[in-house]
Amino acid sequence: MQHVLHTIGASAYPMDVFVERLLARDIRAIADVRSVPYSAHFKDFCREALKDALGRRGIEYVWMGPQLGGKPDDPEVYDAQGHVDFGRLRGRPCFDEGVERLRRGLGRFPIALMCAEKDPMHCHRAVLIAETIHAEGLLDNEICHIWPHPGPDGVPVDIEGHGGLRDRILRHHAERDMRIAGLPKAQAVVEAVRRHREAMAASFVKPGMSGNARGRDRD
C-alpha cells in the first residue's frame, strides 16, 4: 500500500495546531527539506525543538535538506549571478536518492514534506519536489498540501490537492499572458508551472550573496 504524500510549511500554523494537523491526516513522519533547518522567526521550528515536539506525539523527524533543500551549499547548482538553477538541482544524484527515499517511506506510512513557506505556491517543496514526483508519475495518490486558505465557497479549509495547486498556478500566469490562456489546458499547465518554477528559482540566491533577504529562513 502506498500512502499519501503531504506538504506543509513551518509558517502555516503555531506548533500545537501544526502537530494536530499532521495527526488529523495520520502523518507519522516529517521530511524537513529546508536547506538549513532553523528559523529566525519561528523558534519552535528549529531542528532540535521541532524534533522534540514531534517525537512527543509519535511523529518521526528526518532532515533531508542535503538531498532536497532549495539552497544547498553545492556551488554547481548556481548560475553566474548566484541564482539557483532548479534543473541542475533536480539533476543531482542526491535529489533522485531523496525522492526515492520518500517513495519507499510512503510504502510504510503517510509522510509530509516540510519547508518554510505557508503557501505551497511559493515554496520549492511543492513547485520543485512535489511537481517532480507528480510529473514523473512516481505516486499512485494525489499529493496534498496542508495550509490554511479559503475554499471555493469562501469557507476556510486546510487541504489543497496538487491538481488544484497546478490550476492555481495556471490561472496566475494565464491572467498575465494570453498566449498561455490560448493553449490546450494540459499544455498550458505544463508551461505555467515551468515559468513559475523559473521565476521562483530567480529569487533563490546563493547563501552569503548580497541578494539574500536579511533574516529570511532558507528553503
BADREN-187994 format. One line per field, with one value per residue: residue in three letters; z, y, x of N, C-alpha, C in turn; chain. Coordinates in steps of 0.1 Angstrom, whole numbers, plus 5000, padded with zeros to 4 digits. Example, Ala and Ser with C-alpha at 12.3 -4.5 7.8 and 13.67 -1.06 7.14 Angstrom:
2
code ALA, SER .
n_c3 5078, 5071 .
n_c2 4943, 4978 .
n_c1 5132, 5128 .
ca_c3 5078, 5071 .
ca_c2 4955, 4989 .
ca_c1 5123, 5137 .
c_c3 5078, 5079 .
c_c2 4967, 5000 .
c_c1 5132, 5129 .
unit A, A .
END
This chain:
219
code MET, GLN, HIS, VAL, LEU, HIS, THR, ILE, GLY, ALA, SER, ALA, TYR, PRO, MET, ASP, VAL, PHE, VAL, GLU, ARG, LEU, LEU, ALA, ARG, ASP, ILE, ARG, ALA, ILE, ALA, ASP, VAL, ARG, SER, VAL, PRO, TYR, SER, ALA, HIS, PHE, LYS, ASP, PHE, CYS, ARG, GLU, ALA, LEU, LYS, ASP, ALA, LEU, GLY, ARG, ARG, GLY, ILE, GLU, TYR, VAL, TRP, MET, GLY, PRO, GLN, LEU, GLY, GLY, LYS, PRO, ASP, ASP, PRO, GLU, VAL, TYR, ASP, ALA, GLN, GLY, HIS, VAL, ASP, PHE, GLY, ARG, LEU, ARG, GLY, ARG, PRO, CYS, PHE, ASP, GLU, GLY, VAL, GLU, ARG, LEU, ARG, ARG, GLY, LEU, GLY, ARG, PHE, PRO, ILE, ALA, LEU, MET, CYS, ALA, GLU, LYS, ASP, PRO, MET, HIS, CYS, HIS, ARG, ALA, VAL, LEU, ILE, ALA, GLU, THR, ILE, HIS, ALA, GLU, GLY, LEU, LEU, ASP, ASN, GLU, ILE, CYS, HIS, ILE, TRP, PRO, HIS, PRO, GLY, PRO, ASP, GLY, VAL, PRO, VAL, ASP, ILE, GLU, GLY, HIS, GLY, GLY, LEU, ARG, ASP, ARG, ILE, LEU, ARG, HIS, HIS, ALA, GLU, ARG, ASP, MET, ARG, ILE, ALA, GLY, LEU, PRO, LYS, ALA, GLN, ALA, VAL, VAL, GLU, ALA, VAL, ARG, ARG, HIS, ARG, GLU, ALA, MET, ALA, ALA, SER, PHE, VAL, LYS, PRO, GLY, MET, SER, GLY, ASN, ALA, ARG, GLY, ARG, ASP, ARG, ASP .
n_c3 5000, 4992, 5007, 5012, 5001, 5018, 5021, 5040, 5056, 5077, 5086, 5086, 5107, 5144, 5167, 5182, 5167, 5143, 5148, 5154, 5129, 5114, 5128, 5123, 5097, 5099, 5097, 5100, 5099, 5093, 5067, 5066, 5044, 5043, 5036, 5056, 5087, 5105, 5121, 5120, 5127, 5136, 5163, 5175, 5154, 5149, 5144, 5166, 5186, 5171, 5164, 5189, 5198, 5179, 5183, 5208, 5202, 5187, 5161, 5136, 5129, 5101, 5087, 5055, 5041, 5028, 5006, 4994, 4997, 4989, 4986, 4985, 4997, 4976, 4950, 4923, 4916, 4911, 4891, 4871, 4882, 4908, 4913, 4920, 4900, 4891, 4874, 4874, 4901, 4904, 4889, 4903, 4917, 4944, 4947, 4933, 4949, 4973, 4966, 4960, 4985, 4998, 4984, 4991, 5018, 5019, 5014, 5039, 5057, 5060, 5049, 5054, 5036, 5048, 5047, 5046, 5038, 5040, 5019, 4995, 4968, 4967, 4974, 4972, 4980, 4969, 4943, 4931, 4943, 4949, 4924, 4906, 4915, 4909, 4881, 4871, 4877, 4900, 4922, 4933, 4945, 4948, 4956, 4986, 4999, 5029, 5043, 5056, 5040, 5020, 5009, 4978, 4983, 5000, 5026, 5052, 5046, 5049, 5032, 5000, 4970, 4948, 4921, 4922, 4931, 4908, 4890, 4901, 4898, 4870, 4865, 4876, 4858, 4833, 4834, 4831, 4807, 4776, 4757, 4771, 4780, 4757, 4750, 4748, 4778, 4792, 4781, 4787, 4815, 4820, 4809, 4824, 4850, 4845, 4839, 4863, 4881, 4872, 4877, 4904, 4910, 4903, 4925, 4944, 4960, 4961, 4992, 5014, 4995, 4984, 4976, 4992, 5013, 5044, 5073, 5064, 5064, 5052, 5023 .
n_c2 4988, 5022, 5052, 5086, 5114, 5144, 5180, 5207, 5240, 5256, 5281, 5281, 5274, 5278, 5258, 5239, 5236, 5229, 5203, 5190, 5191, 5175, 5150, 5147, 5139, 5115, 5115, 5102, 5108, 5135, 5150, 5172, 5196, 5219, 5238, 5248, 5238, 5257, 5285, 5320, 5333, 5316, 5301, 5277, 5259, 5253, 5229, 5210, 5217, 5212, 5185, 5174, 5182, 5169, 5142, 5137, 5133, 5111, 5113, 5109, 5126, 5137, 5152, 5163, 5182, 5182, 5165, 5174, 5201, 5236, 5255, 5246, 5239, 5233, 5245, 5240, 5241, 5267, 5296, 5320, 5344, 5338, 5327, 5300, 5271, 5253, 5231, 5220, 5215, 5195, 5176, 5165, 5135, 5130, 5143, 5126, 5103, 5112, 5116, 5090, 5078, 5090, 5078, 5051, 5053, 5061, 5037, 5027, 5045, 5076, 5106, 5139, 5165, 5192, 5227, 5261, 5281, 5293, 5292, 5267, 5274, 5292, 5279, 5256, 5230, 5222, 5233, 5224, 5198, 5182, 5186, 5174, 5147, 5143, 5148, 5128, 5106, 5090, 5084, 5068, 5081, 5113, 5142, 5161, 5193, 5209, 5237, 5268, 5282, 5300, 5281, 5271, 5281, 5301, 5293, 5286, 5262, 5234, 5218, 5214, 5199, 5186, 5189, 5210, 5230, 5232, 5242, 5266, 5279, 5280, 5297, 5321, 5327, 5327, 5349, 5368, 5364, 5360, 5342, 5318, 5313, 5307, 5281, 5245, 5229, 5210, 5214, 5241, 5241, 5228, 5246, 5269, 5261, 5256, 5282, 5294, 5280, 5287, 5315, 5315, 5302, 5323, 5339, 5326, 5329, 5323, 5313, 5338, 5357, 5391, 5394, 5379, 5380, 5396, 5378, 5360, 5328, 5297, 5280 .
n_c1 5008, 5005, 5010, 4996, 5014, 5021, 5024, 5037, 5040, 5064, 5056, 5029, 5012, 5008, 5028, 5013, 4989, 5000, 5010, 4986, 4973, 4989, 4985, 4958, 4958, 4969, 4997, 5029, 5056, 5079, 5095, 5120, 5127, 5142, 5170, 5187, 5179, 5166, 5150, 5147, 5125, 5105, 5109, 5101, 5103, 5129, 5154, 5161, 5142, 5118, 5120, 5119, 5093, 5076, 5084, 5073, 5047, 5047, 5056, 5079, 5110, 5129, 5157, 5161, 5174, 5201, 5197, 5173, 5170, 5163, 5183, 5211, 5245, 5261, 5281, 5277, 5250, 5243, 5239, 5259, 5252, 5246, 5221, 5199, 5197, 5171, 5169, 5195, 5197, 5177, 5188, 5209, 5224, 5218, 5194, 5176, 5180, 5169, 5142, 5135, 5139, 5117, 5096, 5099, 5095, 5068, 5055, 5053, 5041, 5021, 5037, 5049, 5063, 5082, 5087, 5096, 5078, 5043, 5023, 5020, 5024, 5045, 5067, 5095, 5091, 5067, 5066, 5089, 5098, 5074, 5061, 5079, 5077, 5050, 5049, 5066, 5051, 5054, 5039, 5009, 4987, 4971, 4991, 4989, 4985, 4990, 4976, 4963, 4936, 4911, 4883, 4866, 4840, 4845, 4847, 4870, 4896, 4919, 4933, 4948, 4947, 4973, 4967, 4948, 4965, 4982, 4963, 4958, 4983, 4983, 4961, 4972, 4993, 4981, 4964, 4983, 4995, 4983, 4990, 4995, 4969, 4956, 4964, 4959, 4946, 4962, 4987, 4990, 4991, 5015, 5033, 5028, 5036, 5063, 5072, 5066, 5082, 5107, 5107, 5106, 5130, 5148, 5146, 5159, 5188, 5223, 5236, 5250, 5254, 5248, 5221, 5205, 5177, 5177, 5178, 5159, 5144, 5159, 5150 .
ca_c3 5000, 4991, 5014, 5006, 5004, 5021, 5023, 5050, 5058, 5091, 5090, 5084, 5120, 5156, 5168, 5186, 5156, 5133, 5151, 5153, 5115, 5110, 5133, 5117, 5084, 5103, 5092, 5111, 5097, 5087, 5060, 5066, 5032, 5044, 5034, 5069, 5095, 5117, 5117, 5127, 5130, 5143, 5171, 5177, 5143, 5148, 5142, 5178, 5192, 5163, 5165, 5203, 5198, 5171, 5189, 5220, 5197, 5180, 5147, 5133, 5122, 5094, 5080, 5042, 5034, 5019, 4994, 4987, 5000, 4977, 4985, 4990, 4996, 4963, 4941, 4909, 4912, 4910, 4878, 4873, 4891, 4921, 4914, 4919, 4888, 4896, 4866, 4880, 4915, 4902, 4882, 4912, 4921, 4957, 4946, 4930, 4961, 4983, 4961, 4961, 4999, 5001, 4978, 4999, 5031, 5017, 5015, 5053, 5064, 5054, 5052, 5050, 5033, 5054, 5044, 5054, 5033, 5043, 5007, 4987, 4955, 4968, 4981, 4964, 4984, 4960, 4929, 4926, 4947, 4946, 4910, 4900, 4918, 4901, 4866, 4867, 4880, 4910, 4933, 4929, 4951, 4946, 4967, 4993, 5006, 5041, 5046, 5058, 5029, 5017, 4999, 4967, 4988, 5010, 5039, 5054, 5045, 5052, 5022, 4986, 4961, 4939, 4909, 4925, 4931, 4894, 4884, 4906, 4891, 4856, 4865, 4879, 4846, 4822, 4836, 4827, 4793, 4769, 4750, 4779, 4781, 4744, 4748, 4754, 4792, 4797, 4777, 4794, 4829, 4820, 4806, 4835, 4861, 4841, 4841, 4878, 4887, 4868, 4884, 4918, 4911, 4902, 4938, 4953, 4958, 4968, 5006, 5015, 4985, 4988, 4972, 5002, 5022, 5057, 5083, 5058, 5066, 5040, 5018 .
ca_c2 5000, 5034, 5063, 5099, 5124, 5157, 5190, 5217, 5250, 5259, 5293, 5279, 5272, 5276, 5244, 5229, 5234, 5222, 5189, 5185, 5190, 5162, 5138, 5145, 5132, 5103, 5116, 5097, 5113, 5147, 5152, 5186, 5199, 5232, 5237, 5250, 5235, 5266, 5296, 5332, 5339, 5306, 5293, 5263, 5251, 5250, 5215, 5203, 5219, 5206, 5171, 5170, 5184, 5159, 5130, 5136, 5129, 5099, 5116, 5109, 5138, 5135, 5163, 5159, 5193, 5179, 5159, 5181, 5216, 5245, 5264, 5238, 5245, 5228, 5256, 5236, 5243, 5281, 5302, 5330, 5355, 5333, 5322, 5286, 5265, 5241, 5220, 5214, 5210, 5183, 5167, 5159, 5121, 5130, 5146, 5113, 5095, 5118, 5113, 5075, 5075, 5094, 5069, 5039, 5056, 5061, 5024, 5023, 5054, 5089, 5115, 5153, 5174, 5205, 5237, 5274, 5290, 5289, 5288, 5259, 5280, 5300, 5270, 5246, 5217, 5219, 5236, 5215, 5184, 5176, 5186, 5164, 5134, 5142, 5147, 5115, 5095, 5082, 5080, 5065, 5090, 5128, 5149, 5170, 5204, 5214, 5251, 5274, 5291, 5300, 5272, 5277, 5288, 5311, 5287, 5282, 5248, 5232, 5209, 5217, 5189, 5192, 5193, 5223, 5240, 5234, 5250, 5280, 5284, 5283, 5310, 5332, 5330, 5329, 5362, 5377, 5361, 5354, 5330, 5306, 5311, 5301, 5268, 5234, 5230, 5202, 5221, 5254, 5238, 5225, 5258, 5278, 5255, 5258, 5296, 5297, 5274, 5296, 5328, 5312, 5300, 5335, 5346, 5318, 5334, 5316, 5318, 5346, 5368, 5403, 5393, 5373, 5388, 5395, 5371, 5351, 5314, 5291, 5269 .
ca_c1 5000, 5013, 5003, 4996, 5024, 5016, 5034, 5033, 5050, 5066, 5050, 5014, 5004, 5016, 5033, 5003, 4980, 5008, 5010, 4973, 4970, 4996, 4979, 4945, 4960, 4977, 5011, 5038, 5069, 5081, 5108, 5123, 5135, 5149, 5185, 5191, 5167, 5165, 5141, 5149, 5112, 5096, 5119, 5096, 5106, 5143, 5156, 5160, 5129, 5108, 5122, 5114, 5078, 5070, 5086, 5064, 5034, 5048, 5059, 5093, 5115, 5141, 5162, 5165, 5180, 5212, 5192, 5162, 5169, 5163, 5195, 5222, 5259, 5268, 5282, 5274, 5236, 5240, 5244, 5270, 5247, 5243, 5207, 5198, 5192, 5163, 5173, 5208, 5193, 5169, 5197, 5219, 5221, 5213, 5180, 5169, 5181, 5159, 5129, 5134, 5137, 5103, 5087, 5099, 5088, 5053, 5051, 5051, 5032, 5020, 5048, 5047, 5074, 5081, 5097, 5094, 5066, 5030, 5016, 5029, 5027, 5057, 5078, 5101, 5086, 5056, 5068, 5100, 5098, 5061, 5059, 5088, 5071, 5038, 5052, 5072, 5042, 5060, 5030, 4995, 4978, 4974, 4998, 4980, 4992, 4983, 4978, 4950, 4932, 4897, 4879, 4858, 4828, 4849, 4849, 4884, 4900, 4933, 4939, 4947, 4953, 4983, 4960, 4943, 4977, 4986, 4953, 4960, 4995, 4979, 4953, 4981, 5001, 4972, 4960, 4993, 5000, 4972, 4995, 4992, 4955, 4952, 4969, 4951, 4948, 4973, 5000, 4991, 4995, 5030, 5041, 5027, 5044, 5077, 5075, 5065, 5094, 5119, 5106, 5109, 5145, 5155, 5146, 5167, 5201, 5233, 5238, 5262, 5255, 5240, 5207, 5197, 5169, 5183, 5170, 5149, 5147, 5163, 5142 .
c_c3 5000, 4997, 5007, 5010, 5006, 5021, 5033, 5052, 5073, 5096, 5088, 5097, 5132, 5159, 5172, 5175, 5145, 5135, 5150, 5138, 5110, 5115, 5127, 5104, 5086, 5098, 5104, 5109, 5089, 5080, 5058, 5054, 5032, 5043, 5048, 5079, 5107, 5112, 5126, 5132, 5138, 5151, 5174, 5166, 5139, 5150, 5155, 5185, 5184, 5164, 5179, 5203, 5190, 5177, 5201, 5215, 5187, 5165, 5145, 5125, 5114, 5086, 5066, 5034, 5025, 5006, 4986, 4990, 4988, 4975, 4991, 4990, 4984, 4953, 4927, 4906, 4911, 4897, 4882, 4882, 4905, 4923, 4912, 4906, 4892, 4887, 4871, 4893, 4913, 4896, 4891, 4916, 4935, 4957, 4943, 4942, 4972, 4979, 4963, 4976, 5004, 4996, 4986, 5012, 5030, 5016, 5029, 5060, 5057, 5058, 5047, 5047, 5041, 5050, 5051, 5050, 5036, 5030, 4998, 4973, 4955, 4974, 4971, 4968, 4974, 4946, 4922, 4930, 4944, 4931, 4902, 4902, 4910, 4886, 4862, 4871, 4890, 4921, 4926, 4933, 4948, 4959, 4973, 5001, 5017, 5044, 5047, 5047, 5027, 5006, 4988, 4971, 4998, 5024, 5041, 5053, 5048, 5042, 5008, 4979, 4952, 4925, 4910, 4925, 4916, 4887, 4888, 4900, 4876, 4856, 4867, 4866, 4834, 4822, 4831, 4813, 4786, 4760, 4757, 4779, 4768, 4742, 4753, 4769, 4796, 4793, 4785, 4808, 4829, 4818, 4818, 4847, 4858, 4844, 4856, 4885, 4884, 4875, 4899, 4920, 4911, 4916, 4948, 4951, 4967, 4982, 5007, 5005, 4989, 4985, 4982, 5011, 5037, 5066, 5077, 5060, 5052, 5036, 5016 .
c_c2 5012, 5046, 5076, 5108, 5138, 5167, 5200, 5227, 5253, 5272, 5293, 5280, 5274, 5261, 5235, 5226, 5226, 5207, 5183, 5183, 5177, 5150, 5136, 5138, 5119, 5103, 5111, 5100, 5126, 5147, 5167, 5189, 5213, 5230, 5238, 5249, 5244, 5278, 5308, 5338, 5329, 5297, 5279, 5254, 5249, 5235, 5207, 5204, 5212, 5191, 5166, 5171, 5173, 5145, 5127, 5131, 5117, 5101, 5117, 5121, 5134, 5147, 5158, 5171, 5190, 5173, 5168, 5195, 5224, 5254, 5256, 5245, 5242, 5240, 5253, 5239, 5258, 5286, 5313, 5342, 5351, 5328, 5307, 5282, 5253, 5229, 5213, 5208, 5196, 5172, 5160, 5145, 5121, 5134, 5134, 5104, 5099, 5114, 5098, 5071, 5079, 5083, 5056, 5041, 5056, 5047, 5019, 5032, 5067, 5098, 5129, 5159, 5187, 5214, 5250, 5281, 5284, 5284, 5280, 5265, 5288, 5292, 5259, 5232, 5213, 5221, 5228, 5201, 5177, 5175, 5176, 5150, 5132, 5140, 5134, 5103, 5085, 5077, 5077, 5075, 5105, 5133, 5159, 5181, 5209, 5228, 5258, 5284, 5290, 5289, 5279, 5285, 5299, 5306, 5283, 5267, 5247, 5223, 5214, 5205, 5194, 5196, 5207, 5234, 5243, 5243, 5265, 5287, 5288, 5296, 5322, 5336, 5333, 5343, 5372, 5375, 5354, 5342, 5317, 5303, 5305, 5287, 5257, 5233, 5222, 5209, 5234, 5252, 5236, 5238, 5268, 5274, 5258, 5273, 5300, 5292, 5283, 5309, 5326, 5310, 5313, 5343, 5338, 5321, 5326, 5321, 5326, 5358, 5379, 5402, 5386, 5383, 5386, 5388, 5361, 5336, 5308, 5280, 5256 .
c_c1 5009, 5004, 5004, 5008, 5017, 5027, 5028, 5044, 5052, 5059, 5034, 5006, 5014, 5019, 5021, 4993, 4987, 5008, 4997, 4969, 4977, 4989, 4965, 4946, 4968, 4991, 5020, 5053, 5070, 5095, 5110, 5132, 5141, 5164, 5192, 5179, 5165, 5157, 5144, 5136, 5103, 5105, 5114, 5100, 5120, 5145, 5154, 5147, 5117, 5108, 5116, 5099, 5071, 5072, 5077, 5050, 5035, 5051, 5074, 5098, 5128, 5145, 5167, 5170, 5191, 5208, 5182, 5160, 5170, 5175, 5207, 5236, 5267, 5269, 5278, 5259, 5233, 5246, 5254, 5265, 5244, 5229, 5207, 5192, 5184, 5166, 5185, 5205, 5186, 5178, 5208, 5215, 5214, 5198, 5171, 5169, 5170, 5145, 5126, 5132, 5123, 5094, 5087, 5092, 5073, 5047, 5048, 5041, 5031, 5031, 5044, 5061, 5072, 5092, 5092, 5081, 5053, 5023, 5025, 5032, 5040, 5068, 5082, 5096, 5075, 5060, 5080, 5098, 5085, 5058, 5067, 5082, 5058, 5041, 5058, 5063, 5047, 5051, 5016, 4985, 4981, 4981, 4989, 4989, 4984, 4986, 4964, 4947, 4917, 4894, 4871, 4846, 4832, 4851, 4863, 4886, 4914, 4940, 4937, 4954, 4963, 4977, 4954, 4954, 4981, 4976, 4955, 4973, 4991, 4971, 4962, 4988, 4992, 4967, 4970, 4999, 4989, 4977, 4993, 4977, 4949, 4956, 4959, 4955, 4960, 4986, 5001, 4995, 5010, 5038, 5040, 5035, 5059, 5080, 5075, 5078, 5107, 5119, 5110, 5124, 5153, 5155, 5154, 5182, 5211, 5236, 5251, 5263, 5245, 5226, 5199, 5189, 5174, 5173, 5160, 5154, 5150, 5155, 5150 .
unit A, A, A, A, A, A, A, A, A, A, A, A, A, A, A, A, A, A, A, A, A, A, A, A, A, A, A, A, A, A, A, A, A, A, A, A, A, A, A, A, A, A, A, A, A, A, A, A, A, A, A, A, A, A, A, A, A, A, A, A, A, A, A, A, A, A, A, A, A, A, A, A, A, A, A, A, A, A, A, A, A, A, A, A, A, A, A, A, A, A, A, A, A, A, A, A, A, A, A, A, A, A, A, A, A, A, A, A, A, A, A, A, A, A, A, A, A, A, A, A, A, A, A, A, A, A, A, A, A, A, A, A, A, A, A, A, A, A, A, A, A, A, A, A, A, A, A, A, A, A, A, A, A, A, A, A, A, A, A, A, A, A, A, A, A, A, A, A, A, A, A, A, A, A, A, A, A, A, A, A, A, A, A, A, A, A, A, A, A, A, A, A, A, A, A, A, A, A, A, A, A, A, A, A, A, A, A, A, A, A, A, A, A, A, A, A, A, A, A .
END
